[in-house]
Amino acid sequence: MDQPVKRHTVNSEFDIKGMTSLPRVDVNYTTLDEDGKLIDAMVKIGAKGIVNAGLGHANVPNAVMESLVKAHKAGVVVVVDSRVGTGMVTPVGKFSKEGFVSAMMHNPQKARILLMLALTKTQDPKEIQRIFNEY
């Protein structure tokens, strides 16, 4: 029987014993002509991370990109993902140059949980990208 290639369960580096809460991570489902105000509000109410479920391969309108960049500059970890049903979101220039994390094969819901766990360890986007690559 083949073994899973991703880390999981007892092989995980995460330990939430004794924790009563996890860092706040919100999900934004991008729409055409979105203005980015929902992302701005997420930052204002204390999000430590944002998973942005963009269009195909995580693409977003310009105003959303501007809000995501502002969020990142404010110290919020941004994970770019896609709202489409299947496909990998790989690191691409416009997102990686901004310091965003690529969700890889995780859908937005799973990316949110993984980001919450990752934020218990680090806020470094490079380290969080490693986590998204391994899990």
Backbone as JSON Lines, residues from 0, in Angstrom:
{"i":0,"aa":"M","n":[0.84,-1.18,0.0],"ca":[0.0,0.0,0.0],"c":[0.89,1.25,0.0]}
{"i":1,"aa":"D","n":[0.56,2.19,-0.86],"ca":[1.33,3.43,-0.94],"c":[1.08,4.29,0.29]}
{"i":2,"aa":"Q","n":[2.12,4.95,0.72],"ca":[2.02,5.87,1.85],"c":[1.68,7.27,1.34]}
{"i":3,"aa":"P","n":[0.95,8.08,2.12],"ca":[0.68,9.46,1.71],"c":[1.99,10.23,1.53]}
{"i":4,"aa":"V","n":[2.01,11.1,0.55],"ca":[3.22,11.88,0.3],"c":[3.26,13.17,1.09]}
{"i":5,"aa":"K","n":[2.13,13.58,1.65],"ca":[2.07,14.81,2.44],"c":[2.1,14.48,3.92]}
{"i":6,"aa":"R","n":[2.64,15.4,4.71],"ca":[2.66,15.21,6.16],"c":[1.25,15.35,6.71]}
{"i":7,"aa":"H","n":[0.96,14.62,7.78],"ca":[-0.39,14.65,8.34],"c":[-0.38,14.07,9.76]}
{"i":8,"aa":"T","n":[-1.46,14.22,10.44],"ca":[-1.76,13.67,11.77],"c":[-0.55,13.66,12.69]}
{"i":9,"aa":"V","n":[-0.11,12.49,13.14],"ca":[0.97,12.41,14.12],"c":[2.31,12.85,13.55]}
{"i":10,"aa":"N","n":[2.42,12.95,12.24],"ca":[3.65,13.43,11.6],"c":[3.67,14.95,11.44]}
{"i":11,"aa":"S","n":[2.64,15.6,11.9],"ca":[2.52,17.05,11.78],"c":[3.46,17.75,12.75]}
{"i":12,"aa":"E","n":[3.88,18.94,12.39],"ca":[4.71,19.75,13.29],"c":[3.87,20.62,14.21]}
{"i":13,"aa":"F","n":[2.55,20.55,14.08],"ca":[1.66,21.41,14.85],"c":[1.17,20.72,16.1]}
{"i":14,"aa":"D","n":[1.14,21.48,17.19],"ca":[0.62,20.98,18.45],"c":[-0.28,22.06,19.04]}
{"i":15,"aa":"I","n":[-1.57,21.78,19.07],"ca":[-2.49,22.79,19.58],"c":[-3.01,22.45,20.97]}
{"i":16,"aa":"K","n":[-2.38,21.45,21.61],"ca":[-2.78,21.13,22.98],"c":[-2.63,22.37,23.85]}
{"i":17,"aa":"G","n":[-3.63,22.65,24.61],"ca":[-3.57,23.78,25.52],"c":[-3.98,25.11,24.88]}
{"i":18,"aa":"M","n":[-4.11,25.15,23.57],"ca":[-4.54,26.39,22.93],"c":[-6.05,26.54,23.07]}
{"i":19,"aa":"T","n":[-6.48,27.74,23.34],"ca":[-7.92,27.99,23.43],"c":[-8.46,28.7,22.19]}
{"i":20,"aa":"S","n":[-7.55,29.19,21.35],"ca":[-7.98,29.84,20.11],"c":[-6.82,29.81,19.1]}
{"i":21,"aa":"L","n":[-7.17,30.0,17.86],"ca":[-6.19,30.08,16.79],"c":[-6.22,31.5,16.21]}
{"i":22,"aa":"P","n":[-5.15,31.91,15.52],"ca":[-5.14,33.24,14.93],"c":[-6.3,33.42,13.94]}
{"i":23,"aa":"R","n":[-6.81,34.63,13.88],"ca":[-7.92,34.94,12.97],"c":[-7.44,34.92,11.53]}
{"i":24,"aa":"V","n":[-8.09,34.12,10.71],"ca":[-7.83,34.06,9.28],"c":[-9.18,34.15,8.57]}
{"i":25,"aa":"D","n":[-9.31,35.1,7.66],"ca":[-10.54,35.28,6.91],"c":[-10.34,34.88,5.45]}
{"i":26,"aa":"V","n":[-11.44,34.53,4.78],"ca":[-11.42,34.15,3.37],"c":[-12.21,35.17,2.58]}
{"i":27,"aa":"N","n":[-11.61,35.67,1.51],"ca":[-12.31,36.56,0.58],"c":[-12.52,35.83,-0.73]}
{"i":28,"aa":"Y","n":[-13.77,35.69,-1.14],"ca":[-14.09,35.09,-2.43],"c":[-14.22,36.23,-3.45]}
{"i":29,"aa":"T","n":[-13.22,36.36,-4.29],"ca":[-13.15,37.45,-5.24],"c":[-14.25,37.35,-6.3]}
{"i":30,"aa":"T","n":[-14.79,38.51,-6.65],"ca":[-15.75,38.62,-7.74],"c":[-15.24,39.64,-8.74]}
{"i":31,"aa":"L","n":[-15.76,39.57,-9.95],"ca":[-15.39,40.57,-10.95],"c":[-15.79,41.96,-10.46]}
{"i":32,"aa":"D","n":[-14.97,42.93,-10.75],"ca":[-15.21,44.33,-10.37],"c":[-15.23,44.58,-8.86]}
{"i":33,"aa":"E","n":[-14.7,43.65,-8.08],"ca":[-14.62,43.85,-6.63],"c":[-13.69,45.02,-6.33]}
{"i":34,"aa":"D","n":[-14.01,45.77,-5.28],"ca":[-13.24,46.98,-4.98],"c":[-12.21,46.81,-3.87]}
{"i":35,"aa":"G","n":[-12.13,45.67,-3.22],"ca":[-11.12,45.44,-2.18],"c":[-11.53,45.88,-0.79]}
{"i":36,"aa":"K","n":[-12.7,46.48,-0.64],"ca":[-13.11,46.99,0.67],"c":[-13.32,45.88,1.7]}
{"i":37,"aa":"L","n":[-13.73,44.7,1.25],"ca":[-13.87,43.58,2.21],"c":[-12.51,43.19,2.79]}
{"i":38,"aa":"I","n":[-11.49,43.21,1.96],"ca":[-10.14,42.89,2.44],"c":[-9.68,43.95,3.43]}
{"i":39,"aa":"D","n":[-9.92,45.21,3.1],"ca":[-9.58,46.31,4.01],"c":[-10.27,46.12,5.36]}
{"i":40,"aa":"A","n":[-11.53,45.7,5.33],"ca":[-12.28,45.47,6.58],"c":[-11.7,44.3,7.37]}
{"i":41,"aa":"M","n":[-11.26,43.26,6.68],"ca":[-10.66,42.11,7.36],"c":[-9.42,42.54,8.14]}
{"i":42,"aa":"V","n":[-8.63,43.38,7.52],"ca":[-7.43,43.89,8.21],"c":[-7.84,44.73,9.41]}
{"i":43,"aa":"K","n":[-8.83,45.59,9.22],"ca":[-9.28,46.49,10.28],"c":[-9.81,45.73,11.5]}
{"i":44,"aa":"I","n":[-10.47,44.59,11.27],"ca":[-11.03,43.85,12.41],"c":[-10.05,42.84,13.01]}
{"i":45,"aa":"G","n":[-8.82,42.82,12.5],"ca":[-7.78,42.05,13.17],"c":[-7.36,40.74,12.54]}
{"i":46,"aa":"A","n":[-7.62,40.55,11.27],"ca":[-7.16,39.32,10.61],"c":[-5.64,39.25,10.66]}
{"i":47,"aa":"K","n":[-5.13,38.1,11.04],"ca":[-3.68,37.84,11.0],"c":[-3.29,37.23,9.67]}
{"i":48,"aa":"G","n":[-4.29,36.66,8.99],"ca":[-4.08,36.06,7.69],"c":[-5.33,36.21,6.85]}
{"i":49,"aa":"I","n":[-5.13,36.27,5.52],"ca":[-6.24,36.32,4.57],"c":[-5.96,35.3,3.49]}
{"i":50,"aa":"V","n":[-6.95,34.46,3.22],"ca":[-6.91,33.57,2.08],"c":[-7.79,34.23,1.02]}
{"i":51,"aa":"N","n":[-7.19,34.6,-0.09],"ca":[-7.97,35.21,-1.16],"c":[-8.27,34.18,-2.23]}
{"i":52,"aa":"A","n":[-9.54,33.83,-2.35],"ca":[-9.99,32.88,-3.36],"c":[-10.28,33.66,-4.64]}
{"i":53,"aa":"G","n":[-9.28,33.72,-5.49],"ca":[-9.4,34.5,-6.71],"c":[-10.07,33.72,-7.83]}
{"i":54,"aa":"L","n":[-10.02,34.32,-8.99],"ca":[-10.58,33.7,-10.18],"c":[-9.58,32.64,-10.64]}
{"i":55,"aa":"G","n":[-9.61,32.2,-11.89],"ca":[-8.69,31.18,-12.36],"c":[-7.25,31.49,-12.01]}
{"i":56,"aa":"H","n":[-6.55,30.51,-11.49],"ca":[-5.17,30.61,-11.01],"c":[-4.95,31.84,-10.13]}
{"i":57,"aa":"A","n":[-5.93,32.14,-9.29],"ca":[-5.86,33.16,-8.25],"c":[-5.93,34.59,-8.77]}
{"i":58,"aa":"N","n":[-6.23,34.79,-10.03],"ca":[-6.27,36.15,-10.57],"c":[-7.31,37.01,-9.87]}
{"i":59,"aa":"V","n":[-7.0,38.3,-9.76],"ca":[-7.87,39.24,-9.05],"c":[-7.94,40.57,-9.81]}
{"i":60,"aa":"P","n":[-9.03,41.32,-9.62],"ca":[-9.09,42.68,-10.16],"c":[-8.0,43.56,-9.52]}
{"i":61,"aa":"N","n":[-7.64,44.62,-10.2],"ca":[-6.57,45.51,-9.71],"c":[-6.85,46.04,-8.31]}
{"i":62,"aa":"A","n":[-8.08,46.43,-8.01],"ca":[-8.4,46.99,-6.69],"c":[-8.2,45.95,-5.59]}
{"i":63,"aa":"V","n":[-8.5,44.69,-5.88],"ca":[-8.28,43.62,-4.91],"c":[-6.78,43.44,-4.68]}
{"i":64,"aa":"M","n":[-6.02,43.45,-5.75],"ca":[-4.56,43.31,-5.62],"c":[-4.0,44.44,-4.76]}
{"i":65,"aa":"E","n":[-4.46,45.64,-4.97],"ca":[-4.0,46.77,-4.17],"c":[-4.32,46.56,-2.69]}
{"i":66,"aa":"S","n":[-5.51,46.07,-2.39],"ca":[-5.88,45.82,-0.99],"c":[-5.07,44.68,-0.39]}
{"i":67,"aa":"L","n":[-4.79,43.65,-1.18],"ca":[-3.96,42.55,-0.68],"c":[-2.54,43.01,-0.39]}
{"i":68,"aa":"V","n":[-1.99,43.86,-1.26],"ca":[-0.65,44.4,-1.03],"c":[-0.63,45.24,0.25]}
{"i":69,"aa":"K","n":[-1.64,46.08,0.43],"ca":[-1.74,46.89,1.66],"c":[-1.83,46.0,2.89]}
{"i":70,"aa":"A","n":[-2.62,44.93,2.79],"ca":[-2.76,44.01,3.92],"c":[-1.42,43.38,4.26]}
{"i":71,"aa":"H","n":[-0.7,42.93,3.23],"ca":[0.61,42.32,3.45],"c":[1.57,43.31,4.1]}
{"i":72,"aa":"K","n":[1.57,44.54,3.61],"ca":[2.45,45.57,4.18],"c":[2.09,45.89,5.63]}
{"i":73,"aa":"A","n":[0.83,45.63,6.0],"ca":[0.38,45.85,7.38],"c":[0.7,44.66,8.28]}
{"i":74,"aa":"G","n":[1.34,43.62,7.72],"ca":[1.74,42.47,8.52],"c":[0.81,41.28,8.45]}
{"i":75,"aa":"V","n":[-0.19,41.34,7.58],"ca":[-1.12,40.22,7.41],"c":[-0.53,39.25,6.4]}
{"i":76,"aa":"V","n":[-0.55,37.96,6.71],"ca":[-0.08,36.96,5.76],"c":[-1.19,36.71,4.73]}
{"i":77,"aa":"V","n":[-0.83,36.83,3.45],"ca":[-1.8,36.65,2.37],"c":[-1.5,35.35,1.63]}
{"i":78,"aa":"V","n":[-2.52,34.51,1.55],"ca":[-2.44,33.28,0.76],"c":[-3.34,33.46,-0.45]}
{"i":79,"aa":"V","n":[-2.78,33.26,-1.64],"ca":[-3.58,33.34,-2.85],"c":[-4.06,31.95,-3.24]}
{"i":80,"aa":"D","n":[-5.33,31.87,-3.53],"ca":[-5.97,30.61,-3.85],"c":[-6.94,30.86,-4.99]}
{"i":81,"aa":"S","n":[-7.7,29.86,-5.35],"ca":[-8.65,30.0,-6.44],"c":[-10.01,29.46,-6.01]}
{"i":82,"aa":"R","n":[-11.04,30.08,-6.5],"ca":[-12.39,29.63,-6.19],"c":[-12.9,28.6,-7.19]}
{"i":83,"aa":"V","n":[-12.11,28.3,-8.24],"ca":[-12.52,27.3,-9.21],"c":[-12.39,25.91,-8.59]}
{"i":84,"aa":"G","n":[-13.08,24.94,-9.16],"ca":[-13.2,23.61,-8.56],"c":[-11.93,22.8,-8.46]}
{"i":85,"aa":"T","n":[-11.03,22.89,-9.43],"ca":[-9.82,22.07,-9.39],"c":[-8.64,22.86,-9.92]}
{"i":86,"aa":"G","n":[-7.48,22.34,-9.66],"ca":[-6.26,22.94,-10.18],"c":[-5.36,23.48,-9.09]}
{"i":87,"aa":"M","n":[-4.08,23.44,-9.36],"ca":[-3.09,23.91,-8.42],"c":[-2.82,25.4,-8.61]}
{"i":88,"aa":"V","n":[-2.68,26.11,-7.5],"ca":[-2.29,27.52,-7.54],"c":[-0.82,27.57,-7.18]}
{"i":89,"aa":"T","n":[0.02,27.71,-8.19],"ca":[1.47,27.71,-8.0],"c":[1.97,29.14,-7.83]}
{"i":90,"aa":"P","n":[3.15,29.29,-7.25],"ca":[3.72,30.64,-7.12],"c":[3.98,31.24,-8.5]}
{"i":91,"aa":"V","n":[3.4,32.4,-8.74],"ca":[3.64,33.12,-9.98],"c":[4.16,34.51,-9.65]}
{"i":92,"aa":"G","n":[4.84,35.1,-10.62],"ca":[5.55,36.36,-10.42],"c":[4.8,37.45,-9.69]}
{"i":93,"aa":"K","n":[3.62,37.81,-10.17],"ca":[2.93,38.96,-9.58],"c":[2.56,38.71,-8.13]}
{"i":94,"aa":"F","n":[2.36,37.47,-7.73],"ca":[2.03,37.17,-6.34],"c":[3.27,36.93,-5.5]}
{"i":95,"aa":"S","n":[4.21,36.17,-6.02],"ca":[5.41,35.86,-5.23],"c":[6.26,37.09,-5.0]}
{"i":96,"aa":"K","n":[6.3,38.01,-5.96],"ca":[7.11,39.23,-5.75],"c":[6.54,40.11,-4.64]}
{"i":97,"aa":"E","n":[5.24,39.95,-4.36],"ca":[4.62,40.71,-3.27],"c":[4.79,40.01,-1.93]}
{"i":98,"aa":"G","n":[5.32,38.79,-1.94],"ca":[5.5,38.06,-0.69],"c":[4.29,37.24,-0.28]}
{"i":99,"aa":"F","n":[3.39,36.98,-1.24],"ca":[2.21,36.18,-0.95],"c":[2.56,34.69,-0.96]}
{"i":100,"aa":"V","n":[1.77,33.92,-0.27],"ca":[1.91,32.47,-0.22],"c":[0.93,31.87,-1.23]}
{"i":101,"aa":"S","n":[1.36,30.86,-1.97],"ca":[0.47,30.16,-2.9],"c":[-0.15,28.95,-2.22]}
{"i":102,"aa":"A","n":[-1.44,28.78,-2.42],"ca":[-2.18,27.71,-1.74],"c":[-1.85,26.32,-2.26]}
{"i":103,"aa":"M","n":[-1.23,26.22,-3.42],"ca":[-0.92,24.93,-4.04],"c":[-2.22,24.16,-4.29]}
{"i":104,"aa":"M","n":[-2.39,22.95,-3.77],"ca":[-3.58,22.14,-4.05],"c":[-4.7,22.31,-3.0]}
{"i":105,"aa":"H","n":[-4.53,23.2,-2.06],"ca":[-5.54,23.39,-1.0],"c":[-6.67,24.28,-1.47]}
{"i":106,"aa":"N","n":[-7.91,23.84,-1.26],"ca":[-9.03,24.73,-1.55],"c":[-9.07,25.82,-0.48]}
{"i":107,"aa":"P","n":[-9.83,26.89,-0.66],"ca":[-9.81,27.99,0.31],"c":[-10.14,27.58,1.75]}
{"i":108,"aa":"Q","n":[-11.08,26.65,1.91],"ca":[-11.44,26.23,3.26],"c":[-10.27,25.53,3.96]}
{"i":109,"aa":"K","n":[-9.61,24.63,3.25],"ca":[-8.46,23.93,3.84],"c":[-7.28,24.88,4.01]}
{"i":110,"aa":"A","n":[-7.11,25.79,3.07],"ca":[-6.01,26.77,3.19],"c":[-6.19,27.62,4.43]}
{"i":111,"aa":"R","n":[-7.43,27.96,4.75],"ca":[-7.69,28.76,5.96],"c":[-7.23,28.03,7.2]}
{"i":112,"aa":"I","n":[-7.59,26.75,7.32],"ca":[-7.2,25.98,8.5],"c":[-5.68,25.82,8.56]}
{"i":113,"aa":"L","n":[-5.06,25.51,7.44],"ca":[-3.6,25.36,7.43],"c":[-2.91,26.67,7.78]}
{"i":114,"aa":"L","n":[-3.42,27.78,7.28],"ca":[-2.82,29.09,7.62],"c":[-2.99,29.38,9.11]}
{"i":115,"aa":"M","n":[-4.14,29.06,9.66],"ca":[-4.33,29.27,11.1],"c":[-3.28,28.5,11.9]}
{"i":116,"aa":"L","n":[-3.05,27.25,11.51],"ca":[-2.05,26.44,12.2],"c":[-0.64,26.99,11.96]}
{"i":117,"aa":"A","n":[-0.34,27.36,10.72],"ca":[0.99,27.88,10.4],"c":[1.29,29.13,11.21]}
{"i":118,"aa":"L","n":[0.28,29.98,11.4],"ca":[0.49,31.22,12.15],"c":[0.77,30.98,13.63]}
{"i":119,"aa":"T","n":[0.53,29.77,14.12],"ca":[0.93,29.46,15.5],"c":[2.43,29.24,15.59]}
{"i":120,"aa":"K","n":[3.08,29.06,14.44],"ca":[4.52,28.81,14.38],"c":[5.32,30.02,13.9]}
{"i":121,"aa":"T","n":[4.79,30.73,12.88],"ca":[5.57,31.77,12.22],"c":[4.66,32.72,11.44]}
{"i":122,"aa":"Q","n":[5.19,33.9,11.13],"ca":[4.52,34.83,10.21],"c":[5.36,35.03,8.95]}
{"i":123,"aa":"D","n":[6.43,34.29,8.82],"ca":[7.32,34.41,7.67],"c":[6.7,33.73,6.45]}
{"i":124,"aa":"P","n":[6.39,34.51,5.4],"ca":[5.75,33.92,4.21],"c":[6.55,32.79,3.58]}
{"i":125,"aa":"K","n":[7.86,32.85,3.62],"ca":[8.67,31.77,3.04],"c":[8.5,30.47,3.82]}
{"i":126,"aa":"E","n":[8.47,30.57,5.12],"ca":[8.27,29.39,5.95],"c":[6.83,28.87,5.79]}
{"i":127,"aa":"I","n":[5.88,29.78,5.69],"ca":[4.49,29.35,5.49],"c":[4.34,28.71,4.12]}
{"i":128,"aa":"Q","n":[5.06,29.2,3.11],"ca":[5.02,28.54,1.79],"c":[5.55,27.11,1.9]}
{"i":129,"aa":"R","n":[6.61,26.92,2.68],"ca":[7.14,25.57,2.9],"c":[6.05,24.67,3.49]}
{"i":130,"aa":"I","n":[5.32,25.21,4.46],"ca":[4.25,24.44,5.09],"c":[3.18,24.09,4.07]}
{"i":131,"aa":"F","n":[2.79,25.03,3.23],"ca":[1.78,24.75,2.21],"c":[2.3,23.74,1.19]}
{"i":132,"aa":"N","n":[3.59,23.73,0.93],"ca":[4.16,22.76,0.01],"c":[4.17,21.35,0.61]}
{"i":133,"aa":"E","n":[4.39,21.26,1.92],"ca":[4.54,19.95,2.57],"c":[3.25,19.3,2.99]}
{"i":134,"aa":"Y","n":[2.18,20.08,3.21],"ca":[0.95,19.49,3.75],"c":[-0.11,19.37,2.69]}
